[in-house]
Amino acid sequence: MNETLDVLIAGAGPAGTTLAIDLARRGLAVRIIDQAPRSFEGSRAKGLQPRTLEVFDDLGVLDDVLAGSSDYPRLGIHLGPVTVPWRMFRNRDRTAEIPHPNTRLMPQYRTDSVLHDRLEQLSGKVEYGRELLGFVQDATSVTATVTGGSGPERITARYLVGADGGSSAVRKHLGLGFLGETREADRMLIVDAVTTGLSRDRWHVWPGARGRFAGACPLPHTDLFQWMIRLSPGEEPPEGEEAITRRIRAHTRNRAIAVRDIRWRSVFRPNIRLAEAYRRGRVFLAGDAAHVHTPAGAQGLNTGVQDAYNLGWKLGQVLAGADARLLDSYEAERLPIAAGVLGLSTKKYEGIAKLDPSSLRRGKDEQQLSLTYHGGPLAPSETDRTKTLRVGDRAPDAELGGSRLFDTYRGPHFTLLAYGPQAAAASEQLDWPDAGAPLRRITVEDRRSYGIEGDTLLLVRPDGYLGHIATHDFLASTRAAVRAMTPELTA
């Protein structure tokens, strides 16, 4: 009889692999399968937001991400013989609170590669060419039927997570609705290719009549551009170097441009959809399996990574003995976020065709630093707060002696911050269970970054959000918050 896994993950894109890394570093038994025969080879989702960079820092891949990416280039909007420069992002200097303030440009195949390498460092590996055919679940486990080169296999796990994309087999097998629309008539040809006749210091955009446009974004540390060509209704997408070059020249009126060595080609249709639920029993959805977006604003990949980062620690805690109701907070926290992001990316996409300046500009809404779970099941509205922070907010970085708070947060643990003698005493008295994520306790002397005005005790969740703030009744209120997120204390 096969051994029961802790978690089976279907889908090895950024969301699925982020989850696998987070679970593996918690010492859990995980397998991750993908229907594709090999890793994804295209540039598709290429923007990494500041909050995602913080997640990648925690997971141990940030150095590789920074080395393989670049800041976004300025736009060059071609209007006949005139090229208008436009900065999509205002590059900002790092601050004590935000160490990675700027969105990075990195093709998805490289993001996948970095994450897969990290998973292998943790003794995990993606199993390619493994298709999930179906599954059944009961009160204690999920048994999936998987096929591949060695024939069918039955895999039993405590939980199954579908991170298998917009056409998710897991979501379909659950019978969950995927609410929204697919704009079949609005198609865009995406091509990764070597391109001559263009400078690499700009993201080139050629607007056209009736919302048609073409764009060419230089992919960092390669000789490739990602081309985006909006097709006319009924137009057959060109194939091959010569046909694609002719199509580009017809739109840009620039006969010096030519593409060769096409590495990846796809026809994209805007999908704007949200799953009606993120969970059925022991089966969860994450990433594109739960929500699909337009490409505008670089939100889809980043939202999926945040899904996985939210779910990972909760699965780990429940598998260690925490109340299973903790898993209900996954959908309650993440589904409203996805709904808001869908609205943002859709508005940006629709505005691009009209050259609406606000649609070409990117700011704090896209960077995902201000997203909060305040008011959710783990962050009730009536709890204490500091001058600048509420329970459920992102815990910002700050200087801490010769290091930084993010250095302290890095790892699969909770962190308890105490400011002032009463809070420090309560921190020392707080009992913590041996099972599940451990607790790291620190005292802080600088109260400015967190808006602290007096004695304060702050509990930071493993995903870097504030799980509790106490400015009075330190021990009792913190114990109550901890009980919802940890296994029971043993005598």
HUQUILIN-V594383 format. One record per residue. RES is the residue in three letters. PSI is psi in whole degrees, -180 to 180 (999 if undefined). OMEGA is omega in degrees with one decimal (none if undefined). Layout:
{{RES & PSI & OMEGA} {RES & PSI & OMEGA}}
This chain:
{{MET & 135 & -178.9} {ASN & 146 & 176.2} {GLU & 144 & 178.7} {THR & 124 & 175.6} {LEU & 166 & 168.4} {ASP & -51 & -176.3} {VAL & 133 & 169.3} {LEU & 129 & -179.6} {ILE & 127 & 174.5} {ALA & 116 & 180.0} {GLY & 120 & -174.4} {ALA & 32 & 170.5} {GLY & -166 & -177.5} {PRO & -40 & -178.8} {ALA & -51 & -178.5} {GLY & -40 & -177.9} {THR & -36 & 173.7} {THR & -45 & 179.0} {LEU & -43 & -179.7} {ALA & -41 & 178.5} {ILE & -46 & -177.5} {ASP & -40 & 179.4} {LEU & -40 & -178.7} {ALA & -39 & -179.4} {ARG & -12 & 173.5} {ARG & 3 & 177.3} {GLY & 19 & -178.4} {LEU & 156 & 178.5} {ALA & 113 & -171.7} {VAL & 142 & 166.1} {ARG & 144 & 178.8} {ILE & 123 & -176.6} {ILE & 156 & 177.8} {ASP & 136 & -177.4} {GLN & -29 & -176.6} {ALA & 152 & 180.0} {PRO & -18 & -178.7} {ARG & 175 & -179.0} {SER & 156 & -177.5} {PHE & 140 & -172.1} {GLU & 1 & -174.8} {GLY & 174 & -176.5} {SER & -17 & -169.8} {ARG & -91 & -178.0} {ALA & 114 & -169.2} {LYS & -1 & -179.2} {GLY & 127 & 177.4} {LEU & 117 & -174.2} {GLN & 159 & -178.5} {PRO & -41 & -179.9} {ARG & -36 & 176.8} {THR & -37 & 176.8} {LEU & -36 & 176.7} {GLU & -40 & 176.5} {VAL & -45 & -179.0} {PHE & -32 & 173.8} {ASP & -47 & -179.6} {ASP & -35 & -176.9} {LEU & -4 & 174.9} {GLY & 23 & -179.0} {VAL & 4 & -171.8} {LEU & -42 & -177.9} {ASP & -43 & 179.1} {ASP & -36 & 178.4} {VAL & -46 & -179.7} {LEU & -37 & 179.7} {ALA & -28 & -176.6} {GLY & 7 & -175.7} {SER & -177 & 177.0} {SER & 166 & 167.3} {ASP & 158 & 178.1} {TYR & 136 & 175.4} {PRO & 161 & 172.3} {ARG & 152 & 171.6} {LEU & 148 & 167.1} {GLY & 104 & -176.1} {ILE & 113 & -174.9} {HIS & 116 & 178.1} {LEU & 87 & -174.6} {GLY & -129 & -178.6} {PRO & -5 & -176.1} {VAL & 138 & 173.8} {THR & 120 & -177.5} {VAL & 120 & 176.9} {PRO & 146 & -179.0} {TRP & 130 & 178.5} {ARG & 115 & 179.4} {MET & -39 & -179.6} {PHE & 141 & 168.7} {ARG & 108 & -178.0} {ASN & 132 & -176.4} {ARG & 152 & 175.3} {ASP & 150 & 177.6} {ARG & 151 & 178.4} {THR & 175 & 177.5} {ALA & -36 & -176.5} {GLU & -30 & -174.2} {ILE & 98 & -176.9} {PRO & -21 & -177.9} {HIS & 80 & -169.6} {PRO & -9 & -171.3} {ASN & 142 & 176.2} {THR & 138 & -179.6} {ARG & 150 & -179.8} {LEU & 119 & -179.6} {MET & 126 & -178.8} {PRO & 147 & -173.5} {GLN & -35 & -178.8} {TYR & -32 & 179.1} {ARG & -37 & 174.8} {THR & -46 & 177.6} {ASP & -44 & -177.2} {SER & -43 & 179.3} {VAL & -44 & 179.7} {LEU & -40 & 179.0} {HIS & -39 & 177.6} {ASP & -41 & 179.6} {ARG & -39 & 178.4} {LEU & -40 & 179.1} {GLU & -34 & 175.2} {GLN & -27 & 179.2} {LEU & 17 & 176.6} {SER & 23 & 173.7} {GLY & 166 & 179.5} {LYS & 139 & 177.0} {VAL & 133 & 175.8} {GLU & 100 & -177.7} {TYR & 161 & 179.1} {GLY & 28 & -178.1} {ARG & 108 & -176.1} {GLU & 133 & 175.7} {LEU & 116 & -177.9} {LEU & -30 & -179.0} {GLY & 178 & 179.9} {PHE & 160 & 171.6} {VAL & 152 & 179.1} {GLN & 154 & 173.9} {ASP & -160 & -173.5} {ALA & -16 & -174.3} {THR & -15 & -174.3} {SER & 173 & 174.6} {VAL & 132 & 176.2} {THR & 118 & -176.5} {ALA & 144 & 172.5} {THR & 122 & -174.6} {VAL & 140 & 177.8} {THR & 158 & 179.9} {GLY & -161 & -176.2} {GLY & -30 & -179.3} {SER & 11 & 178.1} {GLY & -178 & -176.4} {PRO & 151 & 178.5} {GLU & 142 & 173.9} {ARG & 124 & -178.8} {ILE & 126 & 179.0} {THR & 131 & -179.3} {ALA & 156 & 175.1} {ARG & -37 & -179.6} {TYR & 152 & 174.7} {LEU & 135 & 176.9} {VAL & 123 & 175.8} {GLY & 107 & 173.6} {ALA & 41 & -168.5} {ASP & 34 & 166.4} {GLY & 179 & -175.1} {GLY & -26 & 177.7} {SER & 28 & -171.4} {SER & 120 & 173.5} {ALA & -33 & 179.5} {VAL & -47 & 179.5} {ARG & -43 & -179.4} {LYS & -39 & -180.0} {HIS & -32 & 176.0} {LEU & -17 & -178.2} {GLY & 24 & -179.7} {LEU & 135 & 175.9} {GLY & 148 & 177.5} {PHE & 89 & -166.0} {LEU & 136 & 178.7} {GLY & -147 & -174.5} {GLU & 154 & 168.9} {THR & 121 & -176.0} {ARG & 87 & -173.0} {GLU & -33 & -176.9} {ALA & -13 & -177.2} {ASP & 95 & -175.0} {ARG & 149 & 178.5} {MET & 129 & 175.2} {LEU & 126 & 178.2} {ILE & 128 & -176.3} {VAL & 129 & 169.2} {ASP & 120 & -176.1} {ALA & 152 & 168.2} {VAL & 136 & -174.6} {THR & 131 & 173.9} {THR & 156 & 177.2} {GLY & 9 & 179.5} {LEU & 142 & 173.0} {SER & 151 & -177.8} {ARG & 10 & -179.2} {ASP & 9 & -178.2} {ARG & 152 & 164.1} {TRP & 105 & -171.7} {HIS & 136 & 178.6} {VAL & 131 & 175.9} {TRP & 100 & 176.4} {PRO & 156 & 179.5} {GLY & 179 & -179.2} {ALA & 150 & 175.8} {ARG & 38 & 174.7} {GLY & 2 & 178.4} {ARG & 145 & 176.0} {PHE & 166 & 171.9} {ALA & 147 & 178.0} {GLY & 152 & 179.0} {ALA & 115 & -178.0} {CYS & 123 & 177.7} {PRO & 128 & 179.8} {LEU & 127 & -171.5} {PRO & 146 & 176.3} {HIS & 29 & 174.0} {THR & 177 & 171.2} {ASP & 20 & -175.3} {LEU & 153 & 163.5} {PHE & 146 & 165.9} {GLN & 116 & 177.0} {TRP & 138 & 175.3} {MET & 115 & -174.7} {ILE & 114 & -179.2} {ARG & 125 & -174.8} {LEU & 151 & 175.3} {SER & 156 & 176.9} {PRO & 130 & 179.1} {GLY & -6 & -178.5} {GLU & 133 & 174.5} {GLU & 127 & 179.8} {PRO & 129 & 179.5} {PRO & 149 & 176.7} {GLU & 146 & 177.9} {GLY & 158 & -174.3} {GLU & -46 & -174.9} {GLU & -45 & -177.8} {ALA & -41 & 179.3} {ILE & -39 & 176.6} {THR & -44 & 178.7} {ARG & -42 & -179.3} {ARG & -41 & 179.1} {ILE & -45 & -179.6} {ARG & -37 & 179.4} {ALA & -34 & -178.9} {HIS & -42 & -173.3} {THR & -18 & -174.5} {ARG & 29 & -179.2} {ASN & 104 & -175.7} {ARG & -3 & 176.9} {ALA & -18 & -176.8} {ILE & 136 & 174.4} {ALA & 144 & 176.6} {VAL & 148 & 175.1} {ARG & 169 & 177.6} {ASP & 60 & -180.0} {ILE & 122 & -177.8} {ARG & -29 & -176.5} {TRP & 144 & -179.9} {ARG & 139 & 179.3} {SER & 153 & 172.5} {VAL & 121 & -174.2} {PHE & 135 & 171.2} {ARG & 129 & -179.1} {PRO & 121 & 172.2} {ASN & 130 & 178.5} {ILE & 91 & -170.0} {ARG & 152 & 179.9} {LEU & 130 & 178.5} {ALA & 145 & -178.9} {GLU & -20 & 175.8} {ALA & 156 & -179.8} {TYR & 0 & -174.5} {ARG & 142 & 166.1} {ARG & 107 & 179.8} {GLY & -118 & -177.3} {ARG & 16 & -177.5} {VAL & 132 & -176.4} {PHE & 159 & 173.2} {LEU & 147 & 176.8} {ALA & 154 & 177.5} {GLY & -144 & -175.7} {ASP & -20 & 175.0} {ALA & -24 & -178.8} {ALA & -25 & -176.7} {HIS & 135 & 174.8} {VAL & 146 & -169.2} {HIS & 167 & 163.7} {THR & 163 & -179.2} {PRO & -11 & -173.5} {ALA & 134 & 175.2} {GLY & -1 & 177.8} {ALA & 62 & -175.6} {GLN & -31 & -170.8} {GLY & -57 & -179.5} {LEU & -45 & -176.4} {ASN & -40 & 177.9} {THR & -38 & 177.2} {GLY & -41 & 176.8} {VAL & -41 & 179.1} {GLN & -35 & 173.9} {ASP & -52 & -176.2} {ALA & -40 & -178.4} {TYR & -32 & 176.7} {ASN & -41 & -175.0} {LEU & -34 & -171.8} {GLY & -51 & -176.5} {TRP & -31 & 179.8} {LYS & -42 & 174.4} {LEU & -44 & 179.4} {GLY & -42 & -179.1} {GLN & -43 & -179.4} {VAL & -39 & 176.7} {LEU & -25 & 177.8} {ALA & -6 & 176.2} {GLY & 1 & 177.0} {ALA & 160 & 179.2} {ASP & 129 & -177.6} {ALA & -17 & 177.7} {ARG & -17 & 175.3} {LEU & -33 & -178.7} {LEU & -21 & 176.0} {ASP & -26 & -177.4} {SER & -16 & 179.5} {TYR & -57 & 178.5} {GLU & -41 & -177.3} {ALA & -33 & 179.7} {GLU & -40 & -169.8} {ARG & -34 & -177.2} {LEU & -45 & 177.6} {PRO & -33 & 177.2} {ILE & -48 & -179.4} {ALA & -39 & 179.2} {ALA & -42 & 178.3} {GLY & -41 & -179.9} {VAL & -38 & 177.0} {LEU & -44 & 178.8} {GLY & -40 & -179.8} {LEU & -50 & -176.0} {SER & -35 & 178.5} {THR & -43 & 178.5} {LYS & -41 & 178.8} {LYS & -43 & -177.1} {TYR & -45 & -179.2} {GLU & -31 & 179.9} {GLY & -25 & -178.6} {ILE & -42 & -178.8} {ALA & -27 & -179.9} {LYS & 4 & -174.7} {LEU & 37 & 174.5} {ASP & 119 & -176.6} {PRO & -35 & -179.3} {SER & -23 & 179.2} {SER & -20 & 178.7} {LEU & -11 & -177.2} {ARG & 144 & 179.6} {ARG & 141 & -177.7} {GLY & -150 & -171.3} {LYS & -27 & -179.6} {ASP & -37 & -179.0} {GLU & -25 & -171.3} {GLN & -14 & 173.4} {GLN & 19 & 177.0} {LEU & -24 & -176.3} {SER & 3 & 177.6} {LEU & 140 & -176.8} {THR & 151 & 173.4} {TYR & 15 & -179.1} {HIS & 135 & -177.7} {GLY & -5 & 178.5} {GLY & -175 & -174.1} {PRO & -24 & 178.5} {LEU & 4 & -176.8} {ALA & 67 & -178.0} {PRO & 149 & -172.4} {SER & -25 & -171.0} {GLU & 7 & -178.4} {THR & 167 & 177.5} {ASP & 162 & 177.0} {ARG & 166 & 171.1} {THR & -175 & -179.2} {LYS & -26 & -175.1} {THR & -12 & -171.9} {LEU & 147 & 173.9} {ARG & 161 & 172.9} {VAL & 135 & -177.3} {GLY & -14 & 177.4} {ASP & 158 & 170.8} {ARG & 134 & 174.9} {ALA & 113 & -175.8} {PRO & 164 & 173.5} {ASP & 166 & 176.6} {ALA & 156 & 175.6} {GLU & 141 & -177.7} {LEU & 89 & -174.8} {GLY & -124 & 178.7} {GLY & 4 & -179.4} {SER & -159 & -178.8} {ARG & 157 & 178.9} {LEU & -37 & 180.0} {PHE & -29 & 174.2} {ASP & -36 & 178.5} {THR & -37 & -178.8} {TYR & -24 & -172.4} {ARG & 121 & -179.0} {GLY & 168 & -172.9} {PRO & 46 & -175.4} {HIS & 167 & 166.1} {PHE & 158 & 176.0} {THR & 135 & 177.8} {LEU & 117 & 179.8} {LEU & 129 & 179.4} {ALA & 131 & 172.8} {TYR & 124 & 178.8} {GLY & 155 & -173.2} {PRO & -38 & -179.9} {GLN & -42 & 178.7} {ALA & -40 & 179.3} {ALA & -41 & 178.3} {ALA & -42 & 178.2} {ALA & -38 & 178.7} {SER & -43 & -179.6} {GLU & -31 & -176.3} {GLN & -14 & -175.8} {LEU & 119 & 175.7} {ASP & 147 & -178.0} {TRP & 137 & -177.9} {PRO & 150 & 177.5} {ASP & -30 & -178.0} {ALA & 154 & 176.6} {GLY & -162 & -177.4} {ALA & 134 & 178.2} {PRO & 176 & 179.6} {LEU & 134 & 172.9} {ARG & 126 & -177.2} {ARG & 132 & 176.3} {ILE & 154 & 171.3} {THR & 143 & -178.9} {VAL & 146 & -179.5} {GLU & -26 & -179.2} {ASP & 117 & -175.2} {ARG & 3 & -171.8} {ARG & -46 & -172.4} {SER & -31 & -176.2} {TYR & 8 & 177.3} {GLY & 30 & -177.4} {ILE & 134 & -178.2} {GLU & -22 & 178.9} {GLY & -165 & 179.1} {ASP & 127 & -175.8} {THR & 140 & 175.1} {LEU & 126 & -177.3} {LEU & 130 & 176.4} {LEU & 122 & 179.9} {VAL & 124 & 179.5} {ARG & 163 & 176.9} {PRO & -22 & 178.6} {ASP & 13 & 172.2} {GLY & 16 & 175.2} {TYR & 154 & -177.1} {LEU & 119 & -179.5} {GLY & -19 & 178.0} {HIS & 146 & 172.0} {ILE & 129 & 177.4} {ALA & 124 & 174.2} {THR & -2 & 172.7} {HIS & 171 & 179.2} {ASP & 48 & -166.4} {PHE & -52 & -170.8} {LEU & -48 & -176.1} {ALA & -45 & -177.3} {SER & -37 & 179.5} {THR & -40 & 177.0} {ARG & -41 & -179.6} {ALA & -41 & 178.9} {ALA & -40 & -177.9} {VAL & -38 & -177.6} {ARG & -32 & -178.3} {ALA & -13 & -172.0} {MET & 1 & -174.8} {THR & 162 & 172.2} {PRO & 162 & 178.9} {GLU & 146 & 173.5} {LEU & 140 & 174.7} {THR & 148 & -177.7} {ALA & 999 & none}}
